[in-house]
Amino acid sequence: MKISENRISLLYVDDEPLLLDLTKEYLESGGDVIVDTSLSAKEGLELIRKKDYDAVISDYQMPDKDGLEFLKILRREGNNIPFIIFTGRGREEVAIEALNAGADYYLQKGGKLKVQFGELSNFIRKAVDKSRAEKAVLEHEQRMTDVINFLPDVQPLL
C-alpha cells in the first residue's frame, strides 16, 4: 500500500550497493519520498508484486536482467508504473530503446551528484504527478459512467 497521497513510494533497483544507499539517502532527505532498494531486477519484480509503488528507478546494466528486460516484463504484465532508467551507459540506442519500451525518462549517471540527483528527483515528481493525474481522470470517468448507468431510462414525452 502507498503511504499517503502526498508521499512518493519508490523502488530503486541497481547492482551497486553504494549508489543505492547514496541515492536513497538523497531522495529521502526531503521527507516526502520513501525508497525501497533492490540489488537485482529479479528481486525488484518480487517486490513490485508484493507492494504498490508510485515509480521505479532502474539501472540499465545488471547481471541477471538488465533494466530494459525488467521494464519489458512489467509492461507485458500490464503494469504501467512510471519507470526511469538511471544508468552509466550513455549510448543513444539504449536511450531510444528504453523510451520505446515504455520508460518515462532516461538519465545518465555521472557528473556532479547534486545536479544529477536534482534531475532524478525532478523526473520522479513529473512522472508520478502525471501518473496520478491520469488515474484521477480514469476514476472520474468511471464514476460518471456508473452514475449514467444507474439512472433510469428516460421515456419520451408524447
Phi and psi in radians as a Rosetta constraint file:
Dihedral C 1 N 2 CA 2 C 2 CIRCULARHARMONIC -1.303 0.35
Dihedral N 2 CA 2 C 2 N 3 CIRCULARHARMONIC 2.572 0.35
Dihedral C 2 N 3 CA 3 C 3 CIRCULARHARMONIC -1.149 0.35
Dihedral N 3 CA 3 C 3 N 4 CIRCULARHARMONIC -0.901 0.35
Dihedral C 3 N 4 CA 4 C 4 CIRCULARHARMONIC -2.869 0.35
Dihedral N 4 CA 4 C 4 N 5 CIRCULARHARMONIC 2.976 0.35
Dihedral C 4 N 5 CA 5 C 5 CIRCULARHARMONIC -1.130 0.35
Dihedral N 5 CA 5 C 5 N 6 CIRCULARHARMONIC -0.562 0.35
Dihedral C 5 N 6 CA 6 C 6 CIRCULARHARMONIC -1.477 0.35
Dihedral N 6 CA 6 C 6 N 7 CIRCULARHARMONIC -0.433 0.35
Dihedral C 6 N 7 CA 7 C 7 CIRCULARHARMONIC -1.468 0.35
Dihedral N 7 CA 7 C 7 N 8 CIRCULARHARMONIC 2.677 0.35
Dihedral C 7 N 8 CA 8 C 8 CIRCULARHARMONIC -1.987 0.35
Dihedral N 8 CA 8 C 8 N 9 CIRCULARHARMONIC 2.210 0.35
Dihedral C 8 N 9 CA 9 C 9 CIRCULARHARMONIC -1.833 0.35
Dihedral N 9 CA 9 C 9 N 10 CIRCULARHARMONIC 2.089 0.35
Dihedral C 9 N 10 CA 10 C 10 CIRCULARHARMONIC -2.060 0.35
Dihedral N 10 CA 10 C 10 N 11 CIRCULARHARMONIC 2.657 0.35
Dihedral C 10 N 11 CA 11 C 11 CIRCULARHARMONIC -2.029 0.35
Dihedral N 11 CA 11 C 11 N 12 CIRCULARHARMONIC 2.170 0.35
Dihedral C 11 N 12 CA 12 C 12 CIRCULARHARMONIC -2.013 0.35
Dihedral N 12 CA 12 C 12 N 13 CIRCULARHARMONIC 2.117 0.35
Dihedral C 12 N 13 CA 13 C 13 CIRCULARHARMONIC -2.012 0.35
Dihedral N 13 CA 13 C 13 N 14 CIRCULARHARMONIC 2.117 0.35
Dihedral C 13 N 14 CA 14 C 14 CIRCULARHARMONIC -2.789 0.35
Dihedral N 14 CA 14 C 14 N 15 CIRCULARHARMONIC 2.511 0.35
Dihedral C 14 N 15 CA 15 C 15 CIRCULARHARMONIC -1.535 0.35
Dihedral N 15 CA 15 C 15 N 16 CIRCULARHARMONIC 0.127 0.35
Dihedral C 15 N 16 CA 16 C 16 CIRCULARHARMONIC -1.869 0.35
Dihedral N 16 CA 16 C 16 N 17 CIRCULARHARMONIC 1.769 0.35
Dihedral C 16 N 17 CA 17 C 17 CIRCULARHARMONIC -0.996 0.35
Dihedral N 17 CA 17 C 17 N 18 CIRCULARHARMONIC -0.680 0.35
Dihedral C 17 N 18 CA 18 C 18 CIRCULARHARMONIC -1.096 0.35
Dihedral N 18 CA 18 C 18 N 19 CIRCULARHARMONIC -0.767 0.35
Dihedral C 18 N 19 CA 19 C 19 CIRCULARHARMONIC -1.185 0.35
Dihedral N 19 CA 19 C 19 N 20 CIRCULARHARMONIC -0.649 0.35
Dihedral C 19 N 20 CA 20 C 20 CIRCULARHARMONIC -0.992 0.35
Dihedral N 20 CA 20 C 20 N 21 CIRCULARHARMONIC -0.870 0.35
Dihedral C 20 N 21 CA 21 C 21 CIRCULARHARMONIC -1.124 0.35
Dihedral N 21 CA 21 C 21 N 22 CIRCULARHARMONIC -0.776 0.35
Dihedral C 21 N 22 CA 22 C 22 CIRCULARHARMONIC -1.108 0.35
Dihedral N 22 CA 22 C 22 N 23 CIRCULARHARMONIC -0.797 0.35
Dihedral C 22 N 23 CA 23 C 23 CIRCULARHARMONIC -1.163 0.35
Dihedral N 23 CA 23 C 23 N 24 CIRCULARHARMONIC -0.776 0.35
Dihedral C 23 N 24 CA 24 C 24 CIRCULARHARMONIC -1.001 0.35
Dihedral N 24 CA 24 C 24 N 25 CIRCULARHARMONIC -0.829 0.35
Dihedral C 24 N 25 CA 25 C 25 CIRCULARHARMONIC -1.052 0.35
Dihedral N 25 CA 25 C 25 N 26 CIRCULARHARMONIC -0.775 0.35
Dihedral C 25 N 26 CA 26 C 26 CIRCULARHARMONIC -1.127 0.35
Dihedral N 26 CA 26 C 26 N 27 CIRCULARHARMONIC -0.876 0.35
Dihedral C 26 N 27 CA 27 C 27 CIRCULARHARMONIC -1.129 0.35
Dihedral N 27 CA 27 C 27 N 28 CIRCULARHARMONIC -0.578 0.35
Dihedral C 27 N 28 CA 28 C 28 CIRCULARHARMONIC -1.458 0.35
Dihedral N 28 CA 28 C 28 N 29 CIRCULARHARMONIC -0.168 0.35
Dihedral C 28 N 29 CA 29 C 29 CIRCULARHARMONIC -1.122 0.35
Dihedral N 29 CA 29 C 29 N 30 CIRCULARHARMONIC -0.430 0.35
Dihedral C 29 N 30 CA 30 C 30 CIRCULARHARMONIC -1.403 0.35
Dihedral N 30 CA 30 C 30 N 31 CIRCULARHARMONIC -0.235 0.35
Dihedral C 30 N 31 CA 31 C 31 CIRCULARHARMONIC 1.552 0.35
Dihedral N 31 CA 31 C 31 N 32 CIRCULARHARMONIC -0.139 0.35
Dihedral C 31 N 32 CA 32 C 32 CIRCULARHARMONIC -1.921 0.35
Dihedral N 32 CA 32 C 32 N 33 CIRCULARHARMONIC 0.131 0.35
Dihedral C 32 N 33 CA 33 C 33 CIRCULARHARMONIC -2.200 0.35
Dihedral N 33 CA 33 C 33 N 34 CIRCULARHARMONIC 2.352 0.35
Dihedral C 33 N 34 CA 34 C 34 CIRCULARHARMONIC -2.020 0.35
Dihedral N 34 CA 34 C 34 N 35 CIRCULARHARMONIC 2.237 0.35
Dihedral C 34 N 35 CA 35 C 35 CIRCULARHARMONIC -2.093 0.35
Dihedral N 35 CA 35 C 35 N 36 CIRCULARHARMONIC 2.150 0.35
Dihedral C 35 N 36 CA 36 C 36 CIRCULARHARMONIC -1.717 0.35
Dihedral N 36 CA 36 C 36 N 37 CIRCULARHARMONIC 2.531 0.35
Dihedral C 36 N 37 CA 37 C 37 CIRCULARHARMONIC -2.104 0.35
Dihedral N 37 CA 37 C 37 N 38 CIRCULARHARMONIC 2.726 0.35
Dihedral C 37 N 38 CA 38 C 38 CIRCULARHARMONIC -2.565 0.35
Dihedral N 38 CA 38 C 38 N 39 CIRCULARHARMONIC 2.506 0.35
Dihedral C 38 N 39 CA 39 C 39 CIRCULARHARMONIC -1.572 0.35
Dihedral N 39 CA 39 C 39 N 40 CIRCULARHARMONIC -0.057 0.35
Dihedral C 39 N 40 CA 40 C 40 CIRCULARHARMONIC -2.651 0.35
Dihedral N 40 CA 40 C 40 N 41 CIRCULARHARMONIC 2.730 0.35
Dihedral C 40 N 41 CA 41 C 41 CIRCULARHARMONIC -1.120 0.35
Dihedral N 41 CA 41 C 41 N 42 CIRCULARHARMONIC -0.659 0.35
Dihedral C 41 N 42 CA 42 C 42 CIRCULARHARMONIC -1.028 0.35
Dihedral N 42 CA 42 C 42 N 43 CIRCULARHARMONIC -0.845 0.35
Dihedral C 42 N 43 CA 43 C 43 CIRCULARHARMONIC -1.148 0.35
Dihedral N 43 CA 43 C 43 N 44 CIRCULARHARMONIC -0.666 0.35
Dihedral C 43 N 44 CA 44 C 44 CIRCULARHARMONIC -1.050 0.35
Dihedral N 44 CA 44 C 44 N 45 CIRCULARHARMONIC -0.739 0.35
Dihedral C 44 N 45 CA 45 C 45 CIRCULARHARMONIC -1.077 0.35
Dihedral N 45 CA 45 C 45 N 46 CIRCULARHARMONIC -0.704 0.35
Dihedral C 45 N 46 CA 46 C 46 CIRCULARHARMONIC -1.095 0.35
Dihedral N 46 CA 46 C 46 N 47 CIRCULARHARMONIC -0.740 0.35
Dihedral C 46 N 47 CA 47 C 47 CIRCULARHARMONIC -1.127 0.35
Dihedral N 47 CA 47 C 47 N 48 CIRCULARHARMONIC -0.750 0.35
Dihedral C 47 N 48 CA 48 C 48 CIRCULARHARMONIC -1.113 0.35
Dihedral N 48 CA 48 C 48 N 49 CIRCULARHARMONIC -0.567 0.35
Dihedral C 48 N 49 CA 49 C 49 CIRCULARHARMONIC -1.317 0.35
Dihedral N 49 CA 49 C 49 N 50 CIRCULARHARMONIC -0.286 0.35
Dihedral C 49 N 50 CA 50 C 50 CIRCULARHARMONIC -1.773 0.35
Dihedral N 50 CA 50 C 50 N 51 CIRCULARHARMONIC -0.398 0.35
Dihedral C 50 N 51 CA 51 C 51 CIRCULARHARMONIC -2.473 0.35
Dihedral N 51 CA 51 C 51 N 52 CIRCULARHARMONIC 2.566 0.35
Dihedral C 51 N 52 CA 52 C 52 CIRCULARHARMONIC -1.472 0.35
Dihedral N 52 CA 52 C 52 N 53 CIRCULARHARMONIC 2.317 0.35
Dihedral C 52 N 53 CA 53 C 53 CIRCULARHARMONIC -2.133 0.35
Dihedral N 53 CA 53 C 53 N 54 CIRCULARHARMONIC 2.697 0.35
Dihedral C 53 N 54 CA 54 C 54 CIRCULARHARMONIC -1.457 0.35
Dihedral N 54 CA 54 C 54 N 55 CIRCULARHARMONIC -0.457 0.35
Dihedral C 54 N 55 CA 55 C 55 CIRCULARHARMONIC -2.850 0.35
Dihedral N 55 CA 55 C 55 N 56 CIRCULARHARMONIC 2.824 0.35
Dihedral C 55 N 56 CA 56 C 56 CIRCULARHARMONIC -2.164 0.35
Dihedral N 56 CA 56 C 56 N 57 CIRCULARHARMONIC 2.384 0.35
Dihedral C 56 N 57 CA 57 C 57 CIRCULARHARMONIC -1.994 0.35
Dihedral N 57 CA 57 C 57 N 58 CIRCULARHARMONIC 2.303 0.35
Dihedral C 57 N 58 CA 58 C 58 CIRCULARHARMONIC -2.436 0.35
Dihedral N 58 CA 58 C 58 N 59 CIRCULARHARMONIC 2.435 0.35
Dihedral C 58 N 59 CA 59 C 59 CIRCULARHARMONIC -1.180 0.35
Dihedral N 59 CA 59 C 59 N 60 CIRCULARHARMONIC 2.769 0.35
Dihedral C 59 N 60 CA 60 C 60 CIRCULARHARMONIC -1.484 0.35
Dihedral N 60 CA 60 C 60 N 61 CIRCULARHARMONIC -0.998 0.35
Dihedral C 60 N 61 CA 61 C 61 CIRCULARHARMONIC -1.639 0.35
Dihedral N 61 CA 61 C 61 N 62 CIRCULARHARMONIC 1.912 0.35
Dihedral C 61 N 62 CA 62 C 62 CIRCULARHARMONIC -2.392 0.35
Dihedral N 62 CA 62 C 62 N 63 CIRCULARHARMONIC 2.742 0.35
Dihedral C 62 N 63 CA 63 C 63 CIRCULARHARMONIC -1.102 0.35
Dihedral N 63 CA 63 C 63 N 64 CIRCULARHARMONIC -0.882 0.35
Dihedral C 63 N 64 CA 64 C 64 CIRCULARHARMONIC -1.403 0.35
Dihedral N 64 CA 64 C 64 N 65 CIRCULARHARMONIC -0.944 0.35
Dihedral C 64 N 65 CA 65 C 65 CIRCULARHARMONIC -2.373 0.35
Dihedral N 65 CA 65 C 65 N 66 CIRCULARHARMONIC 2.443 0.35
Dihedral C 65 N 66 CA 66 C 66 CIRCULARHARMONIC -1.443 0.35
Dihedral N 66 CA 66 C 66 N 67 CIRCULARHARMONIC 3.010 0.35
Dihedral C 66 N 67 CA 67 C 67 CIRCULARHARMONIC -1.060 0.35
Dihedral N 67 CA 67 C 67 N 68 CIRCULARHARMONIC -0.571 0.35
Dihedral C 67 N 68 CA 68 C 68 CIRCULARHARMONIC -1.220 0.35
Dihedral N 68 CA 68 C 68 N 69 CIRCULARHARMONIC -0.709 0.35
Dihedral C 68 N 69 CA 69 C 69 CIRCULARHARMONIC -1.082 0.35
Dihedral N 69 CA 69 C 69 N 70 CIRCULARHARMONIC -0.750 0.35
Dihedral C 69 N 70 CA 70 C 70 CIRCULARHARMONIC -0.999 0.35
Dihedral N 70 CA 70 C 70 N 71 CIRCULARHARMONIC -0.879 0.35
Dihedral C 70 N 71 CA 71 C 71 CIRCULARHARMONIC -1.055 0.35
Dihedral N 71 CA 71 C 71 N 72 CIRCULARHARMONIC -0.806 0.35
Dihedral C 71 N 72 CA 72 C 72 CIRCULARHARMONIC -1.110 0.35
Dihedral N 72 CA 72 C 72 N 73 CIRCULARHARMONIC -0.648 0.35
Dihedral C 72 N 73 CA 73 C 73 CIRCULARHARMONIC -1.091 0.35
Dihedral N 73 CA 73 C 73 N 74 CIRCULARHARMONIC -0.815 0.35
Dihedral C 73 N 74 CA 74 C 74 CIRCULARHARMONIC -1.031 0.35
Dihedral N 74 CA 74 C 74 N 75 CIRCULARHARMONIC -0.801 0.35
Dihedral C 74 N 75 CA 75 C 75 CIRCULARHARMONIC -1.152 0.35
Dihedral N 75 CA 75 C 75 N 76 CIRCULARHARMONIC -0.676 0.35
Dihedral C 75 N 76 CA 76 C 76 CIRCULARHARMONIC -1.086 0.35
Dihedral N 76 CA 76 C 76 N 77 CIRCULARHARMONIC -0.585 0.35
Dihedral C 76 N 77 CA 77 C 77 CIRCULARHARMONIC -1.393 0.35
Dihedral N 77 CA 77 C 77 N 78 CIRCULARHARMONIC -0.002 0.35
Dihedral C 77 N 78 CA 78 C 78 CIRCULARHARMONIC 1.480 0.35
Dihedral N 78 CA 78 C 78 N 79 CIRCULARHARMONIC 0.203 0.35
Dihedral C 78 N 79 CA 79 C 79 CIRCULARHARMONIC -1.574 0.35
Dihedral N 79 CA 79 C 79 N 80 CIRCULARHARMONIC 1.969 0.35
Dihedral C 79 N 80 CA 80 C 80 CIRCULARHARMONIC -1.785 0.35
Dihedral N 80 CA 80 C 80 N 81 CIRCULARHARMONIC 0.488 0.35
Dihedral C 80 N 81 CA 81 C 81 CIRCULARHARMONIC -0.956 0.35
Dihedral N 81 CA 81 C 81 N 82 CIRCULARHARMONIC 2.439 0.35
Dihedral C 81 N 82 CA 82 C 82 CIRCULARHARMONIC -0.963 0.35
Dihedral N 82 CA 82 C 82 N 83 CIRCULARHARMONIC 2.368 0.35
Dihedral C 82 N 83 CA 83 C 83 CIRCULARHARMONIC -2.354 0.35
Dihedral N 83 CA 83 C 83 N 84 CIRCULARHARMONIC 2.203 0.35
Dihedral C 83 N 84 CA 84 C 84 CIRCULARHARMONIC -2.077 0.35
Dihedral N 84 CA 84 C 84 N 85 CIRCULARHARMONIC 2.154 0.35
Dihedral C 84 N 85 CA 85 C 85 CIRCULARHARMONIC -1.511 0.35
Dihedral N 85 CA 85 C 85 N 86 CIRCULARHARMONIC 2.146 0.35
Dihedral C 85 N 86 CA 86 C 86 CIRCULARHARMONIC -2.176 0.35
Dihedral N 86 CA 86 C 86 N 87 CIRCULARHARMONIC 1.766 0.35
Dihedral C 86 N 87 CA 87 C 87 CIRCULARHARMONIC -2.452 0.35
Dihedral N 87 CA 87 C 87 N 88 CIRCULARHARMONIC 2.746 0.35
Dihedral C 87 N 88 CA 88 C 88 CIRCULARHARMONIC -1.472 0.35
Dihedral N 88 CA 88 C 88 N 89 CIRCULARHARMONIC -0.256 0.35
Dihedral C 88 N 89 CA 89 C 89 CIRCULARHARMONIC -1.367 0.35
Dihedral N 89 CA 89 C 89 N 90 CIRCULARHARMONIC 2.098 0.35
Dihedral C 89 N 90 CA 90 C 90 CIRCULARHARMONIC -1.877 0.35
Dihedral N 90 CA 90 C 90 N 91 CIRCULARHARMONIC 0.299 0.35
Dihedral C 90 N 91 CA 91 C 91 CIRCULARHARMONIC -1.221 0.35
Dihedral N 91 CA 91 C 91 N 92 CIRCULARHARMONIC 2.392 0.35
Dihedral C 91 N 92 CA 92 C 92 CIRCULARHARMONIC -1.054 0.35
Dihedral N 92 CA 92 C 92 N 93 CIRCULARHARMONIC -0.670 0.35
Dihedral C 92 N 93 CA 93 C 93 CIRCULARHARMONIC -1.156 0.35
Dihedral N 93 CA 93 C 93 N 94 CIRCULARHARMONIC -0.532 0.35
Dihedral C 93 N 94 CA 94 C 94 CIRCULARHARMONIC -1.180 0.35
Dihedral N 94 CA 94 C 94 N 95 CIRCULARHARMONIC -0.755 0.35
Dihedral C 94 N 95 CA 95 C 95 CIRCULARHARMONIC -1.076 0.35
Dihedral N 95 CA 95 C 95 N 96 CIRCULARHARMONIC -0.782 0.35
Dihedral C 95 N 96 CA 96 C 96 CIRCULARHARMONIC -1.113 0.35
Dihedral N 96 CA 96 C 96 N 97 CIRCULARHARMONIC -0.794 0.35
Dihedral C 96 N 97 CA 97 C 97 CIRCULARHARMONIC -1.086 0.35
Dihedral N 97 CA 97 C 97 N 98 CIRCULARHARMONIC -0.706 0.35
Dihedral C 97 N 98 CA 98 C 98 CIRCULARHARMONIC -1.081 0.35
Dihedral N 98 CA 98 C 98 N 99 CIRCULARHARMONIC -0.828 0.35
Dihedral C 98 N 99 CA 99 C 99 CIRCULARHARMONIC -1.171 0.35
Dihedral N 99 CA 99 C 99 N 100 CIRCULARHARMONIC -0.675 0.35
Dihedral C 99 N 100 CA 100 C 100 CIRCULARHARMONIC -1.162 0.35
Dihedral N 100 CA 100 C 100 N 101 CIRCULARHARMONIC -0.510 0.35
Dihedral C 100 N 101 CA 101 C 101 CIRCULARHARMONIC -1.402 0.35
Dihedral N 101 CA 101 C 101 N 102 CIRCULARHARMONIC -0.134 0.35
Dihedral C 101 N 102 CA 102 C 102 CIRCULARHARMONIC 1.984 0.35
Dihedral N 102 CA 102 C 102 N 103 CIRCULARHARMONIC 0.140 0.35
Dihedral C 102 N 103 CA 103 C 103 CIRCULARHARMONIC -1.179 0.35
Dihedral N 103 CA 103 C 103 N 104 CIRCULARHARMONIC 2.510 0.35
Dihedral C 103 N 104 CA 104 C 104 CIRCULARHARMONIC -1.419 0.35
Dihedral N 104 CA 104 C 104 N 105 CIRCULARHARMONIC -0.655 0.35
Dihedral C 104 N 105 CA 105 C 105 CIRCULARHARMONIC -2.536 0.35
Dihedral N 105 CA 105 C 105 N 106 CIRCULARHARMONIC 2.775 0.35
Dihedral C 105 N 106 CA 106 C 106 CIRCULARHARMONIC -2.330 0.35
Dihedral N 106 CA 106 C 106 N 107 CIRCULARHARMONIC 2.147 0.35
Dihedral C 106 N 107 CA 107 C 107 CIRCULARHARMONIC -2.290 0.35
Dihedral N 107 CA 107 C 107 N 108 CIRCULARHARMONIC 2.259 0.35
Dihedral C 107 N 108 CA 108 C 108 CIRCULARHARMONIC -1.524 0.35
Dihedral N 108 CA 108 C 108 N 109 CIRCULARHARMONIC 2.335 0.35
Dihedral C 108 N 109 CA 109 C 109 CIRCULARHARMONIC -1.253 0.35
Dihedral N 109 CA 109 C 109 N 110 CIRCULARHARMONIC 2.697 0.35
Dihedral C 109 N 110 CA 110 C 110 CIRCULARHARMONIC 2.093 0.35
Dihedral N 110 CA 110 C 110 N 111 CIRCULARHARMONIC 2.884 0.35
Dihedral C 110 N 111 CA 111 C 111 CIRCULARHARMONIC 1.501 0.35
Dihedral N 111 CA 111 C 111 N 112 CIRCULARHARMONIC -2.804 0.35
Dihedral C 111 N 112 CA 112 C 112 CIRCULARHARMONIC -1.266 0.35
Dihedral N 112 CA 112 C 112 N 113 CIRCULARHARMONIC 2.229 0.35
Dihedral C 112 N 113 CA 113 C 113 CIRCULARHARMONIC -1.027 0.35
Dihedral N 113 CA 113 C 113 N 114 CIRCULARHARMONIC -0.762 0.35
Dihedral C 113 N 114 CA 114 C 114 CIRCULARHARMONIC -1.065 0.35
Dihedral N 114 CA 114 C 114 N 115 CIRCULARHARMONIC -0.742 0.35
Dihedral C 114 N 115 CA 115 C 115 CIRCULARHARMONIC -1.171 0.35
Dihedral N 115 CA 115 C 115 N 116 CIRCULARHARMONIC -0.806 0.35
Dihedral C 115 N 116 CA 116 C 116 CIRCULARHARMONIC -1.047 0.35
Dihedral N 116 CA 116 C 116 N 117 CIRCULARHARMONIC -0.833 0.35
Dihedral C 116 N 117 CA 117 C 117 CIRCULARHARMONIC -1.202 0.35
Dihedral N 117 CA 117 C 117 N 118 CIRCULARHARMONIC -0.565 0.35
Dihedral C 117 N 118 CA 118 C 118 CIRCULARHARMONIC -1.108 0.35
Dihedral N 118 CA 118 C 118 N 119 CIRCULARHARMONIC -0.763 0.35
Dihedral C 118 N 119 CA 119 C 119 CIRCULARHARMONIC -1.100 0.35
Dihedral N 119 CA 119 C 119 N 120 CIRCULARHARMONIC -0.790 0.35
Dihedral C 119 N 120 CA 120 C 120 CIRCULARHARMONIC -1.042 0.35
Dihedral N 120 CA 120 C 120 N 121 CIRCULARHARMONIC -0.805 0.35
Dihedral C 120 N 121 CA 121 C 121 CIRCULARHARMONIC -1.051 0.35
Dihedral N 121 CA 121 C 121 N 122 CIRCULARHARMONIC -0.739 0.35
Dihedral C 121 N 122 CA 122 C 122 CIRCULARHARMONIC -1.094 0.35
Dihedral N 122 CA 122 C 122 N 123 CIRCULARHARMONIC -0.787 0.35
Dihedral C 122 N 123 CA 123 C 123 CIRCULARHARMONIC -1.067 0.35
Dihedral N 123 CA 123 C 123 N 124 CIRCULARHARMONIC -0.736 0.35
Dihedral C 123 N 124 CA 124 C 124 CIRCULARHARMONIC -1.036 0.35
Dihedral N 124 CA 124 C 124 N 125 CIRCULARHARMONIC -0.880 0.35
Dihedral C 124 N 125 CA 125 C 125 CIRCULARHARMONIC -1.100 0.35
Dihedral N 125 CA 125 C 125 N 126 CIRCULARHARMONIC -0.736 0.35
Dihedral C 125 N 126 CA 126 C 126 CIRCULARHARMONIC -1.079 0.35
Dihedral N 126 CA 126 C 126 N 127 CIRCULARHARMONIC -0.822 0.35
Dihedral C 126 N 127 CA 127 C 127 CIRCULARHARMONIC -1.123 0.35
Dihedral N 127 CA 127 C 127 N 128 CIRCULARHARMONIC -0.760 0.35
Dihedral C 127 N 128 CA 128 C 128 CIRCULARHARMONIC -1.202 0.35
Dihedral N 128 CA 128 C 128 N 129 CIRCULARHARMONIC -0.747 0.35
Dihedral C 128 N 129 CA 129 C 129 CIRCULARHARMONIC -1.046 0.35
Dihedral N 129 CA 129 C 129 N 130 CIRCULARHARMONIC -0.755 0.35
Dihedral C 129 N 130 CA 130 C 130 CIRCULARHARMONIC -1.112 0.35
Dihedral N 130 CA 130 C 130 N 131 CIRCULARHARMONIC -0.800 0.35
Dihedral C 130 N 131 CA 131 C 131 CIRCULARHARMONIC -1.084 0.35
Dihedral N 131 CA 131 C 131 N 132 CIRCULARHARMONIC -0.778 0.35
Dihedral C 131 N 132 CA 132 C 132 CIRCULARHARMONIC -1.127 0.35
Dihedral N 132 CA 132 C 132 N 133 CIRCULARHARMONIC -0.692 0.35
Dihedral C 132 N 133 CA 133 C 133 CIRCULARHARMONIC -1.122 0.35
Dihedral N 133 CA 133 C 133 N 134 CIRCULARHARMONIC -0.754 0.35
Dihedral C 133 N 134 CA 134 C 134 CIRCULARHARMONIC -1.097 0.35
Dihedral N 134 CA 134 C 134 N 135 CIRCULARHARMONIC -0.715 0.35
Dihedral C 134 N 135 CA 135 C 135 CIRCULARHARMONIC -1.128 0.35
Dihedral N 135 CA 135 C 135 N 136 CIRCULARHARMONIC -0.699 0.35
Dihedral C 135 N 136 CA 136 C 136 CIRCULARHARMONIC -1.108 0.35
Dihedral N 136 CA 136 C 136 N 137 CIRCULARHARMONIC -0.710 0.35
Dihedral C 136 N 137 CA 137 C 137 CIRCULARHARMONIC -1.117 0.35
Dihedral N 137 CA 137 C 137 N 138 CIRCULARHARMONIC -0.798 0.35
Dihedral C 137 N 138 CA 138 C 138 CIRCULARHARMONIC -1.084 0.35
Dihedral N 138 CA 138 C 138 N 139 CIRCULARHARMONIC -0.714 0.35
Dihedral C 138 N 139 CA 139 C 139 CIRCULARHARMONIC -1.128 0.35
Dihedral N 139 CA 139 C 139 N 140 CIRCULARHARMONIC -0.726 0.35
Dihedral C 139 N 140 CA 140 C 140 CIRCULARHARMONIC -1.101 0.35
Dihedral N 140 CA 140 C 140 N 141 CIRCULARHARMONIC -0.798 0.35
Dihedral C 140 N 141 CA 141 C 141 CIRCULARHARMONIC -1.058 0.35
Dihedral N 141 CA 141 C 141 N 142 CIRCULARHARMONIC -0.703 0.35
Dihedral C 141 N 142 CA 142 C 142 CIRCULARHARMONIC -1.149 0.35
Dihedral N 142 CA 142 C 142 N 143 CIRCULARHARMONIC -0.725 0.35
Dihedral C 142 N 143 CA 143 C 143 CIRCULARHARMONIC -1.080 0.35
Dihedral N 143 CA 143 C 143 N 144 CIRCULARHARMONIC -0.753 0.35
Dihedral C 143 N 144 CA 144 C 144 CIRCULARHARMONIC -1.123 0.35
Dihedral N 144 CA 144 C 144 N 145 CIRCULARHARMONIC -0.713 0.35
Dihedral C 144 N 145 CA 145 C 145 CIRCULARHARMONIC -1.102 0.35
Dihedral N 145 CA 145 C 145 N 146 CIRCULARHARMONIC -0.734 0.35
Dihedral C 145 N 146 CA 146 C 146 CIRCULARHARMONIC -1.084 0.35
Dihedral N 146 CA 146 C 146 N 147 CIRCULARHARMONIC -0.737 0.35
Dihedral C 146 N 147 CA 147 C 147 CIRCULARHARMONIC -1.108 0.35
Dihedral N 147 CA 147 C 147 N 148 CIRCULARHARMONIC -0.823 0.35
Dihedral C 147 N 148 CA 148 C 148 CIRCULARHARMONIC -1.098 0.35
Dihedral N 148 CA 148 C 148 N 149 CIRCULARHARMONIC -0.730 0.35
Dihedral C 148 N 149 CA 149 C 149 CIRCULARHARMONIC -1.189 0.35
Dihedral N 149 CA 149 C 149 N 150 CIRCULARHARMONIC -0.436 0.35
Dihedral C 149 N 150 CA 150 C 150 CIRCULARHARMONIC -1.381 0.35
Dihedral N 150 CA 150 C 150 N 151 CIRCULARHARMONIC -0.476 0.35
Dihedral C 150 N 151 CA 151 C 151 CIRCULARHARMONIC -1.130 0.35
Dihedral N 151 CA 151 C 151 N 152 CIRCULARHARMONIC 2.517 0.35
Dihedral C 151 N 152 CA 152 C 152 CIRCULARHARMONIC -1.231 0.35
Dihedral N 152 CA 152 C 152 N 153 CIRCULARHARMONIC 2.713 0.35
Dihedral C 152 N 153 CA 153 C 153 CIRCULARHARMONIC -1.145 0.35
Dihedral N 153 CA 153 C 153 N 154 CIRCULARHARMONIC 2.393 0.35
Dihedral C 153 N 154 CA 154 C 154 CIRCULARHARMONIC -1.533 0.35
Dihedral N 154 CA 154 C 154 N 155 CIRCULARHARMONIC 2.271 0.35
Dihedral C 154 N 155 CA 155 C 155 CIRCULARHARMONIC -1.617 0.35
Dihedral N 155 CA 155 C 155 N 156 CIRCULARHARMONIC 2.384 0.35
Dihedral C 155 N 156 CA 156 C 156 CIRCULARHARMONIC -1.123 0.35
Dihedral N 156 CA 156 C 156 N 157 CIRCULARHARMONIC 2.538 0.35
Dihedral C 156 N 157 CA 157 C 157 CIRCULARHARMONIC -1.568 0.35
Dihedral N 157 CA 157 C 157 N 158 CIRCULARHARMONIC 1.943 0.35
